[in-house]
């Protein structure tokens, strides 16, 4: 009797190691964070198929696994995401970008 292949669990598609993206959960074998997929889905309103077009090296099972992982760990991942947004805000406030430095007052011409 031939053995049937068992399907991998959603967690099998997700990897979390301290040496990869600072320990953030990523899609196994890629550098794509679960949050990268979740933000595209939740905030940008992209469908899983649109995410697959934007990230063509991902297939639908991996995208769905990332979303499943996100919803299973939503509170923790949302906290991490908000923390990173605050950090980005502090960095932007402390340092103007090179483009802003070059544009100077010209950036306010159309306001």
Secondary structure, DSSP 8 states (H G I E B T S, - for coil): ---------GGGGEE--TTSGGG--EETTS--BHHHHHHHHHTS---HHHHHHHTTT--HHHHHHHHHHHHHTHHHHHHHHHHHHHHHHHHHHH---HHHHHHGGGGGTT-
